[in-house]
Amino acid sequence: MLRVAVLVSGGGTNLQAIIDAVGNGTITNTELVGVISNNKNAYALTRAGNHQIPAQCVSPKDFETREEFNKVFLEKVDELKPDLIVLAGFLVVIPEEMISRYRNKIINIHPSLIPSFCGTGYYGLKVHEAARYTGGSAETCDGAGGVEDPSTCDRPDRKWKSNSKRWQSVNCPLEKEEHQ
C-alpha cells in the first residue's frame, strides 16, 4: 500500500480530487496518511478531517527562524512515513534536506504550466489572468525539476474572470478539478 502525504496551503480542491479518486477506486493501493498545511485556516484541513485523514498545521509564522520551522516541518512529515509526498498548492519553499531525504518521492501538481507561471505572487487568479495557454503539470521535485507531459488548453480570449463557467467545462482534468 502506497502511503501518501499531501501538503497544501489553501482550499484543497486537488486534495479533494485525490480523496475522491482513492475513494472511488480510480487510484488503487493507496492510503492517504496525512495532510499538512502551513495555513491554520486552510479548508484543506477540514476536507481531510471530513474523511478521517490526520491533518495538522505547521506554519513558518509560528517559529522565530526558518531553520526552526524546517526542522519541525520535516519531523512532522517524517512521522507520517510517506512513500510519496504530493504538493497540492503548497506555498512554502521545501527545505533542501527534505528534497534530499525524499528524492524522487515528491511531486508537485499545479494548475499551471510550470515553469511558465511560478514564483512569488503566482497563485490563484494571477496565474490565469496572465495565461494564454493553461493546463496542469505534474513534476518531480528532486532539485532538477522538469515538467512531465503537461496537458494544455488554448485560451486566446484571456478572460478568466468573465468566462469561469465556460472554462470549467474545458477538457483539462487537473485545471477543471482545481476550479470547481
C-alpha positions as CSV (number, residue, x, y, z in Angstrom):
1,M,0.0,0.0,0.0
2,L,1.4,3.4,-1.1
3,R,1.5,5.8,1.8
4,V,0.7,9.4,0.5
5,A,1.1,12.6,2.4
6,V,-0.4,15.8,0.9
7,L,0.9,19.3,1.6
8,V,-1.5,22.1,0.9
9,S,-1.9,25.8,1.7
10,G,-5.5,26.6,0.7
11,G,-8.9,25.2,-0.1
12,G,-7.7,21.8,-1.1
13,T,-9.6,21.1,-4.3
14,N,-6.7,19.0,-5.6
15,L,-6.7,17.2,-2.3
16,Q,-10.4,16.5,-2.7
17,A,-9.8,15.1,-6.1
18,I,-7.2,12.8,-4.7
19,I,-9.5,11.8,-1.8
20,D,-12.3,11.1,-4.3
21,A,-10.1,9.1,-6.6
22,V,-8.9,6.9,-3.8
23,G,-12.4,6.5,-2.5
24,N,-13.9,5.5,-5.8
25,G,-11.1,3.2,-6.8
26,T,-9.6,5.3,-9.6
27,I,-6.4,5.4,-7.5
28,T,-5.7,2.0,-6.0
29,N,-3.4,0.5,-3.4
30,T,-3.1,3.9,-1.8
31,E,-3.6,5.3,1.7
32,L,-3.7,9.0,2.5
33,V,-1.7,9.1,5.7
34,G,-1.8,12.8,6.4
35,V,-2.3,16.4,5.3
36,I,0.0,19.2,6.4
37,S,-0.8,22.8,5.8
38,N,1.1,26.0,6.6
39,N,-2.2,27.8,6.9
40,K,-4.4,27.1,10.0
41,N,-7.4,28.4,8.2
42,A,-6.9,26.2,5.1
43,Y,-10.2,24.5,4.1
44,A,-8.0,21.5,3.1
45,L,-7.7,20.7,6.8
46,T,-11.5,20.5,7.0
47,R,-11.6,18.3,3.9
48,A,-9.1,15.9,5.4
49,G,-11.0,15.8,8.7
50,N,-14.2,15.1,6.9
51,H,-12.5,11.9,5.6
52,Q,-10.8,10.9,8.8
53,I,-7.4,11.8,7.4
54,P,-5.0,13.1,10.0
55,A,-4.4,16.8,9.4
56,Q,-2.2,19.5,11.0
57,C,-0.9,22.9,10.6
58,V,2.8,23.7,10.7
59,S,3.3,27.3,9.9
60,P,6.6,29.3,9.5
61,K,4.8,32.1,11.2
62,D,4.9,30.1,14.5
63,F,8.7,29.9,14.5
64,E,11.4,32.5,15.2
65,T,13.6,31.3,12.3
66,R,13.2,29.4,9.1
67,E,15.7,26.8,10.4
68,E,13.4,26.1,13.4
69,F,10.4,25.8,11.1
70,N,12.2,23.5,8.7
71,K,13.3,21.2,11.5
72,V,9.8,20.8,12.9
73,F,8.2,20.6,9.5
74,L,10.5,17.8,8.4
75,E,9.9,15.9,11.7
76,K,6.1,16.1,11.1
77,V,6.5,14.8,7.5
78,D,8.8,12.0,8.7
79,E,6.2,11.0,11.4
80,L,3.8,10.2,8.5
81,K,6.3,7.8,6.9
82,P,5.2,8.7,3.4
83,D,6.2,6.8,0.3
84,L,5.0,9.7,-1.8
85,I,4.6,13.4,-0.9
86,V,2.1,15.4,-3.0
87,L,2.5,19.2,-3.1
88,A,-1.1,20.3,-3.9
89,G,-0.9,24.0,-3.9
90,F,1.7,24.2,-1.1
91,L,3.0,27.8,-0.9
92,V,6.1,27.1,1.2
93,V,9.7,26.6,-0.1
94,I,10.6,23.0,0.6
95,P,13.7,22.6,2.7
96,E,16.7,21.2,0.8
97,E,17.1,18.5,3.5
98,M,13.5,17.3,2.7
99,I,14.2,17.2,-1.1
100,S,17.4,15.1,-0.4
101,R,15.6,12.8,2.0
102,Y,12.6,12.2,-0.2
103,R,14.4,12.4,-3.6
104,N,12.1,11.1,-6.4
105,K,9.3,10.8,-3.8
106,I,7.9,14.3,-4.1
107,I,5.6,15.5,-6.8
108,N,4.1,18.9,-7.4
109,I,0.7,19.2,-9.0
110,H,-0.3,22.6,-10.2
111,P,-3.0,24.1,-12.4
112,S,-0.5,25.9,-14.5
113,L,2.2,25.1,-17.0
114,I,5.3,25.1,-14.7
115,P,7.7,26.7,-15.2
116,S,5.8,29.3,-17.2
117,F,3.9,30.7,-14.3
118,C,5.6,30.3,-10.9
119,G,7.4,32.3,-8.3
120,T,6.4,34.8,-5.7
121,G,2.8,36.0,-6.1
122,Y,1.9,33.5,-8.8
123,Y,-1.1,31.7,-7.3
124,G,-4.9,31.9,-7.6
125,L,-6.3,34.1,-10.4
126,K,-3.0,35.8,-11.1
127,V,-1.8,32.6,-12.9
128,H,-4.9,32.5,-15.1
129,E,-5.0,36.2,-15.9
130,A,-1.5,36.0,-17.3
131,A,-2.0,32.8,-19.3
132,R,-2.8,32.3,-23.0
133,Y,-2.3,28.6,-22.6
134,T,-3.1,26.8,-19.4
135,G,-3.3,23.3,-18.2
136,G,-1.9,21.2,-15.5
137,S,1.5,19.9,-14.7
138,A,3.0,17.3,-12.5
139,E,6.6,17.4,-11.8
140,T,9.1,15.6,-9.6
141,C,10.8,17.7,-7.0
142,D,14.3,16.3,-7.0
143,G,16.2,19.5,-7.2
144,A,16.3,19.3,-11.0
145,G,12.6,20.0,-11.7
146,G,11.1,19.2,-15.0
147,V,7.6,19.0,-16.4
148,E,6.2,15.6,-17.1
149,D,3.8,15.8,-20.1
150,P,1.6,18.8,-19.2
151,S,-1.8,18.9,-20.9
152,T,-2.6,22.2,-22.4
153,C,-5.7,24.1,-23.5
154,D,-5.7,27.1,-25.8
155,R,-7.3,30.1,-24.2
156,P,-6.9,33.0,-26.7
157,D,-9.5,35.2,-25.1
158,R,-7.5,35.6,-21.8
159,K,-10.8,36.4,-19.9
160,W,-10.7,34.0,-16.9
161,K,-13.0,36.0,-14.7
162,S,-15.8,36.6,-17.2
163,N,-15.6,33.1,-18.6
164,S,-15.3,31.0,-15.5
165,K,-18.3,28.8,-16.3
166,R,-17.1,28.2,-19.8
167,W,-13.6,27.5,-18.5
168,Q,-14.8,24.9,-16.0
169,S,-16.1,22.8,-18.9
170,V,-12.8,22.8,-20.8
171,N,-11.3,19.4,-21.1
172,C,-8.2,19.9,-18.9
173,P,-8.9,17.5,-16.0
174,L,-6.5,19.0,-13.4
175,E,-7.5,22.5,-14.3
176,K,-11.1,21.6,-14.1
177,E,-10.6,19.9,-10.6
178,E,-8.8,23.0,-9.3
179,H,-11.6,25.4,-10.1
180,Q,-14.8,23.6,-9.3
